[in-house]
Amino acid sequence: MTARAAVVAGGGLAGIAAACDLADAGWSVTVLEKKKRLGGMVSSFADPAGGGEVDNGEHIAVEACTELLGLFGRLGCLGKLKRQPRLRLPFVGPDGRVAELTESAWSFLTFPFLSLGDRWRVARTLRRIGKMKDAEIGPLDNFTAADWLEDQGQTPAAIARFWDCFIAPALNEPAARGSAALAARVLRDAMGVGPEKSRFCLFRVPLGEVFADAAAAYIAARGGTVRALASVERVAAAGGRVEVRLSGGETLSAEACVLALPHDDLAAVFPESAPPLEFSPILNAHLWYDRPVTPLEVFAMVDSRIHWVFNRTAIAGLTGPGQQLSCSISAAQDWAHRPSEEIAAECDVELKRRFRGEARLVRFVVSREPRATFSARPGTAPMRPGPRTRHAGIVLAGAWTDTGYPATMEGAVRSGRAAARAVVGS
Ligand SMILES: Cc1cc2nc3c(=O)[nH]c(=O)nc-3n(C[C@H](O)[C@H](O)[C@H](O)COP(=O)(O)OP(=O)(O)OC[C@H]3O[C@@H](n4cnc5c(N)ncnc54)[C@H](O)[C@@H]3O)c2cc1C
């Protein structure tokens, strides 16, 4: 019997997850990706001055990302992750003081960046969040995370110095602008159910080298095809099949098509399902120093617009006289139009203020992703469709679809798997 044919448009994590599941289910899969490599937003680019690749932006997963880690396991790329054996979250204060949150309650009881009262209130609220049911979380989409946290007795200091260290990067919107439902979902699943789930998984290698080739090989080994530099122009249902027109004029016909495109690209390809979601930018300043600034591998910056700093040298297990630190700035609307020199200088000053020493900034690269994620504001839940459209053979995937999560790698994989289930069940 000939395998049924499915086209997957878009080779980000959502498209890859859908393609792998469909290939495993015996479908003949063709992935069409408009760029030259798979990976979508999880990507890196050539850095001629350093001779390697630089990430478009630092990515973190946590052990709670079970679908993402499951996909990496199937693709054989778990070895490219550096997984914390125990939770270690260093916070660095403006005066350089370092305090680590670990799996020991003592680390929280003595956490110096919150008042005693705030520590108690944060712990109580975290416990409550861990017990929240989906039915309680859904209606919170009408509120900002800050309003909801204030209702839980959280002070502005606790929101700024604790909650926003997690909410702003996860939602790519600060608590003051982000949806309380999306914040609650992420906090419950990543922090509210035991510290093992919160352990960080960092990428040892440039993002473009993590899973793109492994995914292409996985799909090819199951009889599928991955076509890079193949841009989908239009998709339409036609007589019980789906027609997929590429920008060169070629048309493919298949039983099913998974549209795993960013929502604005979907608007051109299949307008009837495109949501009116907005984007939120992420910006990363990659700084190279002539000598080590800090032994910390990854740390949060207290009272700073730089949310997390990644010690790429340590994470990659490199040695050498110098050190590469990458500063991640989420929800970077107010930084987007600033010149790179100014951004790098501000990051350098902030780091030097905290880690006094002789290290000299040798060079920098600022990477900007203006369309990094959809803007996870209140009221977005009804705009995010599930996988099914009104045509049985055309299904949707993408971190922006109705996953219950903000735009994350885990959400993207879940959406791709849901799309594959919708195709197989159609
Ligand atoms: C800088 C940055 C930092 C991030 N940090 C984190 C983090 O720490 N943790 C986390 O979990 N998430 C993070 N994210 C979010 C995460 O990367 C995304 O949510 C996820 O990768 C999106 O996957 P996707 O498959 O839904 O979409 P995408 O990755 O956008 O994939 C869509 C694909 O479709 C392709 N495409 C578009 N139009 C067409 C067309 N017409 N024809 C064919 N192909 C097309 C695109 O080229 C792309 O490859 C970050 C994102 C960025 C940008």
Ligand as a Chemical Component Dictionary entry (heavy atoms), coordinates in Angstrom:
data_LIG
# 
_chem_comp.id                   LIG 
_chem_comp.type                 NON-POLYMER 
_chem_comp.pdbx_formal_charge   0 
_chem_comp.three_letter_code    LIG 
# 
loop_
_chem_comp_atom.comp_id 
_chem_comp_atom.atom_id 
_chem_comp_atom.alt_atom_id 
_chem_comp_atom.type_symbol 
_chem_comp_atom.charge 
_chem_comp_atom.model_Cartn_x 
_chem_comp_atom.model_Cartn_y 
_chem_comp_atom.model_Cartn_z 
_chem_comp_atom.pdbx_ordinal 
LIG C1  C1  C 0 16.062 35.057 20.770 1  
LIG C2  C2  C 0 15.068 34.033 21.214 2  
LIG C3  C3  C 0 15.198 33.451 22.473 3  
LIG C4  C4  C 0 14.288 32.480 22.880 4  
LIG N1  N1  N 0 14.472 31.890 24.089 5  
LIG C5  C5  C 0 13.712 30.831 24.406 6  
LIG C6  C6  C 0 13.996 30.093 25.581 7  
LIG O1  O1  O 0 14.928 30.398 26.321 8  
LIG N2  N2  N 0 13.221 29.003 25.852 9  
LIG C7  C7  C 0 12.195 28.632 25.042 10 
LIG O2  O2  O 0 11.542 27.613 25.328 11 
LIG N3  N3  N 0 11.870 29.344 23.933 12 
LIG C8  C8  C 0 12.608 30.421 23.591 13 
LIG N4  N4  N 0 12.337 31.117 22.462 14 
LIG C9  C9  C 0 11.106 30.800 21.692 15 
LIG C10 C10 C 0 11.274 29.576 20.800 16 
LIG O3  O3  O 0 12.480 29.655 20.052 17 
LIG C11 C11 C 0 10.107 29.540 19.806 18 
LIG O4  O4  O 0 8.873  29.663 20.481 19 
LIG C12 C12 C 0 10.047 28.244 19.007 20 
LIG O5  O5  O 0 11.313 27.866 18.546 21 
LIG C13 C13 C 0 9.105  28.473 17.829 22 
LIG O6  O6  O 0 9.054  27.300 17.043 23 
LIG P1  P1  P 0 8.010  27.202 15.842 24 
LIG O7  O7  O 0 8.331  25.964 15.094 25 
LIG O8  O8  O 0 6.639  27.394 16.347 26 
LIG O9  O9  O 0 8.282  28.484 14.915 27 
LIG P2  P2  P 0 9.597  28.916 14.150 28 
LIG O10 O10 O 0 10.786 28.490 14.890 29 
LIG O11 O11 O 0 9.420  30.359 13.836 30 
LIG O12 O12 O 0 9.550  28.065 12.793 31 
LIG C14 C14 C 0 8.785  28.432 11.677 32 
LIG C15 C15 C 0 9.564  28.055 10.422 33 
LIG O13 O13 O 0 8.762  28.349 9.281  34 
LIG C16 C16 C 0 9.624  28.825 8.266  35 
LIG N5  N5  N 0 8.817  29.544 7.277  36 
LIG C17 C17 C 0 8.217  30.762 7.421  37 
LIG N6  N6  N 0 7.524  31.059 6.293  38 
LIG C18 C18 C 0 7.669  30.001 5.461  39 
LIG C19 C19 C 0 7.175  29.711 4.172  40 
LIG N7  N7  N 0 6.367  30.572 3.523  41 
LIG N8  N8  N 0 7.519  28.528 3.592  42 
LIG C20 C20 C 0 8.336  27.637 4.239  43 
LIG N9  N9  N 0 8.827  27.880 5.467  44 
LIG C21 C21 C 0 8.495  29.038 6.076  45 
LIG C22 C22 C 0 10.589 29.709 9.028  46 
LIG O14 O14 O 0 11.769 29.957 8.275  47 
LIG C23 C23 C 0 10.845 28.854 10.275 48 
LIG O15 O15 O 0 11.926 27.970 10.081 49 
LIG C24 C24 C 0 13.204 32.117 22.035 50 
LIG C25 C25 C 0 13.066 32.722 20.784 51 
LIG C26 C26 C 0 13.994 33.648 20.367 52 
LIG C27 C27 C 0 13.837 34.258 19.007 53 
# 
loop_
_chem_comp_bond.comp_id 
_chem_comp_bond.atom_id_1 
_chem_comp_bond.atom_id_2 
_chem_comp_bond.value_order 
_chem_comp_bond.pdbx_ordinal 
LIG C1  C2  SING 1  
LIG C2  C3  SING 2  
LIG C2  C26 DOUB 3  
LIG C3  C4  DOUB 4  
LIG C4  N1  SING 5  
LIG C4  C24 SING 6  
LIG N1  C5  DOUB 7  
LIG C5  C6  SING 8  
LIG C5  C8  SING 9  
LIG C6  O1  DOUB 10 
LIG C6  N2  SING 11 
LIG N2  C7  SING 12 
LIG C7  O2  DOUB 13 
LIG C7  N3  SING 14 
LIG N3  C8  DOUB 15 
LIG C8  N4  SING 16 
LIG N4  C9  SING 17 
LIG N4  C24 SING 18 
LIG C9  C10 SING 19 
LIG C10 O3  SING 20 
LIG C10 C11 SING 21 
LIG C11 O4  SING 22 
LIG C11 C12 SING 23 
LIG C12 O5  SING 24 
LIG C12 C13 SING 25 
LIG C13 O6  SING 26 
LIG O6  P1  SING 27 
LIG P1  O7  DOUB 28 
LIG P1  O8  SING 29 
LIG P1  O9  SING 30 
LIG O9  P2  SING 31 
LIG P2  O10 DOUB 32 
LIG P2  O11 SING 33 
LIG P2  O12 SING 34 
LIG O12 C14 SING 35 
LIG C14 C15 SING 36 
LIG C15 O13 SING 37 
LIG C15 C23 SING 38 
LIG O13 C16 SING 39 
LIG C16 N5  SING 40 
LIG C16 C22 SING 41 
LIG N5  C17 SING 42 
LIG N5  C21 SING 43 
LIG C17 N6  DOUB 44 
LIG N6  C18 SING 45 
LIG C18 C19 SING 46 
LIG C18 C21 DOUB 47 
LIG C19 N7  SING 48 
LIG C19 N8  DOUB 49 
LIG N8  C20 SING 50 
LIG C20 N9  DOUB 51 
LIG N9  C21 SING 52 
LIG C22 O14 SING 53 
LIG C22 C23 SING 54 
LIG C23 O15 SING 55 
LIG C24 C25 DOUB 56 
LIG C25 C26 SING 57 
LIG C26 C27 SING 58 
# 
